[in-house]
Amino acid sequence: MAGIYVHIPFCKSRCRYCDFFSTTLLHLQIPYIEAVKTEAQLRRTYLGEQTISSVYFGGGTPSLLQSEQICSLLETLNANFAIDNNAEISIEANPGDLSLEKLRHIRQTGVNRLSIGIQTFSDSALKLLGRRHTASEATDAVLAAREAGFDNISIDLMYGLPGQTLEELSNDIWHAIETGVEHISTYNLTYEDNTPLTQMLRQGLITQQPDDTLNRMAELIYEKLTAAGYIRYEVSNYCKPHYQSRHNSSYWYHIPYIGLGAGAHSFNGKSRQWNISDINRYIDSVRARNLQYEKETLTETDLYNETVMLRLRTKDGICLSELTDADRNYCMLHARSFVESEKLILSNNNLKATLAGFNILDYMTRELMR
């Protein structure tokens, strides 16, 4: 099984924390989509004969697309790749774009999973983050998605927001649980270079949450979501049984995928490549049948390091039997102190992070990498 990622970089406005490749030049949508369709045709052999188990429209704001555009993209993908009849087909969406009519049209295209970028149910925090929607619009979007026929809905929440209290975060979690969604992704706000929020931080207009508060927030999320029946299958992701994201799991388990669109990344098991992050140059290069991208061939050490970095994030952890003898010995040697301090546990030949271990995950990862 393999996956397809389609990058839709268009946004009506940029959020203050975002450093993803995106643009507000909405007039480029039509030529861009045609270029993505052409790229799919040019790269139809990239994954060989592998069956596609997931398609993911990410962004940007893919929900800005018209249903006809989504249909056209899916038709091209089906014509060029062996997409499974039961494939998970996801699209990211902004709550402010999701009328009931819009959602019904999206569902009719064949999209069967919706990922809604709510971030928080606090109107003041949404305004600070530069989001276009309100808390009530977020709740309404989930209700409308249900009415439109979606039975696999994910929402994004952020924590560690400037000035956010544990009580405010608890309120966000309660609202998320009350929506009844199948999947909840929780992300610690990060301050990326060259974003308005980072400029505000440097100017002293806002303050960053200390590490001990962030750890407590992560623990609070874990406590409340697991008590509500959600499974923490990856450090930032929770789901009801059988609803983990098939597509995102492919990243954590080294399953091959192809990325289509400007700035999109691909992985075929041996190398990674990424398209240029410039819409006009991307469109021109595809029209010329000369896609511009960079490529990195992965060494055995690279693959081991990626396995450590990605698999430690998951509930399954690192499967030691999948490592070479040398890598397994190296991994266990450097993991010994973490096992003794109960930051890692060894279970059924898998090395897994404990709740305390997730709080120092970056540090443990560095220590286990070559």
C-alpha positions, 0 to 999 in steps of 0.5 A: 500500500502507498499514499498520494499527497496533493498540495493545495497552497491557496489561502484567503489569508495567512495565519500568524503562526504559519510557515507552510508553503502557501499563497493568497494568489487565488487567481492561480488556482486553475492553471495550478490544478491543471499542472498538478494533473499533468504532474500526476501523469508524468509521475504515474510510475513513481510508486510502481504497481503499488496500490494506493490506500490513501489520498490526502489534500493538504494545504494551504486551504484545500476546502477553497476548491470547487467540488468540480475541481476536486472531482477533476483531480480525483479522476486524474489520480484514478486514471494514473494510479491504482487507488483502492476502492476503500481508500481513505480520501481526506481533505483539510478544511477551514471552518469558515468555508464549510456551509452545508451545501459546500460539504454535501458537494465535497462528500459527493466527490468521493472524499470520505474524511474531513480534517477541520482546522479548528485550533481552539474554541476561544474567539480571542485566541482565534483572533490572536492566531489570525484565524478567519473563523469563530468558535461558533463557526467551528462547532457549526462546521462539525454539525454540518459535516455530519449532516452532509454524510461525513462519518470520519471527521478529524479536528486540529487543536493547538495548545501552548497559546500565549496566555492560555491557562490549563482551564482554557485548554481544558475547555477546548478539550471538552468542546472537542470531545462534545463534537463527537469527532472520530479523530483529534490532532493536538499540536504545541504552538511553535514559533517559526522564523519569519512569521508574524507571531514570532515577531510579536514574541520578539517585540515582547507583545506576547510570551512563550509558555514554559516547558513545564507548563507545556508538559502539563498541558500535554498530560492534561490532553492525554488524561482527558482524551483517553478518559473519553475513549480516544487512543493516543496512537501517535504523540500528537494524535488521538482517535476512536478505535479503528479511526487512526489516520491511514495517510499520516500513519504512512509517514510514521511507518515509512510507507511510500507516498508521492507528493504532487504540487508545488513544495510537495514531498515524495518518498519511495523507500530509498530516496526523498524528493521535493518539488520547488516551492514556487507556484509560477516556476512549478506551473512553468516546469510542468508545462515544459514536461521538466518538473523541477525538484531536489532529491536525496538518496537515503543511506542506511544510517539515514533510514535508521535515524528516520525510523527512530525519529518517526516510530518513537512518536507512535504507540507501537514504538520502534520494532527492534526486529526490523532493525539490522543487528548493528542498529538494534545493538546501538539502539538498545545501548543508548536506550538503556538509561531511558528504560531504567528511568521508565521513559522507555519500555520494552514490550514484545520486542518493541521499544516504546515511549512512556507518558513521561518519555513523551515529555522528553521525546526530542531529547531521547530521539537525539540520543538514540540516533546515530 
